[in-house]
Amino acid sequence: MQKKVLLLLVVVCLFCYIKVSAQDNFDIQDTVIDTILTRDANAIVRSEEVLIEINSISSVTVKTKRIVTVLNKFGKGYADSFERYSPSTKIKKLQAIVYDAFGKEIKKYKKNDFSDRSIYDGISLMNDDRMKYFEHTPLSYPYTLEFDSEVESSSTAFIQPWRPILGYRLSVEKSVYIISNPNGLSLRFKEKNFEDYSIEINNTEKEISYKISGISAKLPEVYSPSFSEMVPSLRIAMNDFSLEGVQGSGTDWQSFGKWQYDKLLSGRDEISPETIAKINELVTETTTNKEKAKKIYEYVQNKTRYISVQLGIGGWMPFLASDVDRLGYGDCKALTNYTKALLDSQNIPSYYTVVYGGRDRENIDPDFASMQGNHVILNIPNENEDIWLECTSQTMPFNFIGDFTDNRNVLVIKPEGGEIKKTKKYKPEENILHTVATVHFESDKSMKASVQRVSQGLEYDWKNGVQFKNPKDQKLHYKEHWSYINNLAINSIQFNDDKDAIKFTENLEVSCTSYVKKVGNRLLLAPNLFSRDKAGMPKYENRNTPLVISRGYINTDEYTIDIPQGYVIGNLPEKKSIQTEFGNYTFELEKGNESQIKFKRFLKIVDGTFSKEKYEQYRQFRSEIKKTDNTKIVLKQQ
């Protein structure tokens, strides 16, 4: 009976008191967790200490001790424990211990108990990066994991940064980051978002440490900045370093870019006379560099495919252009370098460009030169415009990069050094979706329609992928998109992908058995069949983050609607028009004739960052659009 009472007390007090047994290798015992750390949290970093030992320009050791309490199944990812290794990175120590809610040891994992696998990315033909990891399947929550590792690397171009807050719903009781530099090597530091946090910094001649504590869990908010833009981080770089045995140096982007050009790119762009002759013939009838570049880009798309080989320095150095020419494949570095080599044969200047790829934008830091980026594209300066080429895609139109690399800082690498540029920003007026439809209704409530949608700009990027699905998935795509139409049948689909104009056209024939609703001798009909705003935005009592609309666009609709025979059109609602700083919206209905309705809709969304106080205004704007999009009209029986 006493044991049952004790167990009940432990469960009731669990989220305000967690006891971890004392161990020799960490300083936590009888720790009371502040309730502010358990609130909204899925996991808590109880203690984290990362020690970076800079031994020389070709040796760095990272020692990590981390204790994480996982409160529920959603926090399990924060306790994942693994270390990567490769020919240049050795794991010297690896251990993990799992404790239950009472601080009792459940299991201890030594280095040999960790599983071992390749870091396979799904596209690499070969990859010598591997990881040791373990997976703990908890029988109950909470549990606590202690992780202890030591890793030594001969590549010092990347120094592990400090990111004490990894994600949402994670609290941090204490995190310490120490850089030991006994030999006094030249280091550079970049502190980010420190101003909103209480961070202790202790700096001595040979060591500098950073400490943060008592950080409560953050909750995600829609339309907010990226998480990394809101939490503290510290980036470190050595002025002189080693990358897989290649010595390097750089204190700014000009010098850093020159090192990359000289050591990683130079001399790797030679192609055979036979290939040059083929390219000469290819561009015979062109007159401008832009026309030649387009021909060459399309040649590369037809000849090559994307596949990666990540071995040693090959993770950062491209294949020889001659190898890509012979083999017909390569990764982003290799295909970009190959395209550049073909352009060089026609005396068209182009530059290998490093970027962070991803729909959620991340910029190369213009003020801190270091190994950054995860992708490579090609830059062609052309008169008054920059042409950007995504060389890994076999389907992307020439001079179109979509939202994967749009509107962000990139590093352009030239023979004389590096230069920060910004890729193309697609304005709302360029991102257009225009929908035209002819709709016919019958008195049995059925509907059939011919629909045409034309997409340009980023709308092209967001829409054209459907053409690469199989026919079954294409139909499913449209049924899900128009899920508010019951029993929708997709009777025919035709696509036209005009890559020269960067315009994607969808022509569809659709039907359904019961679109309208019958009430007595009247029919209720929602005239906006194909462009309803379905987005729901939550209401926040106290929003904490700015409103970020990452990309703007314009959607226009024009439908001709034939009403059922035997019915007449009742009173139509007045034109609805909303003007805001976030965009504009109009919804308009008018009689074409006694049996026909003309429907027009216009929506423009403007991108930008607005104060958190503006969020509620934007939410109301979108809510009003959603409400108006569902407007129904009455058809009266004659």
Protein Blocks (a to p, Z undefined) as FASTA:
>chain_A
ZZmmmmmmmmmmmmmoccddddfkbccehiacdfklmgopabdcfbacdddddfbfkbcc
dddddddddfbfklmmmmgccddddfklccfbdcdddddfkopafbdcdfklpccdddde
hlafbdcbdcdddddddfbdcdddddddddddfbfkbccdddfblbghiacfbdcddddd
fkopacddddehklmpccdddddfkbccdddehiacddddehiacfklmcccdddddfbd
ceehiacddfbfklmmmmmmmmmmgoplcccfklmmmmmmmmmmpmbfklmmmmmmmmmm
mmpccddddehjllmpccdfklmmmnopacfklmmmmmmmmmmmnopacddddddedfbd
cdddfkbgcdedjbdcddddehjaccdddfkbckbcghiabjmlgoiadddddfkbccdd
ddddddfklmccdddddddddfkopacdddddddehjllmmmmmmmmpcfklmmmmmmmm
mmmbghiacfbdcddddfknopaddddddddfblbccehjaccddfblmlccfbdcdddf
bacbdcddfbgcdddddddddddehiacdddddddddddfkbccddddddfblmbccddd
dddddeddddfklmmmmmmmmmmmmmmmmpccddddZZ
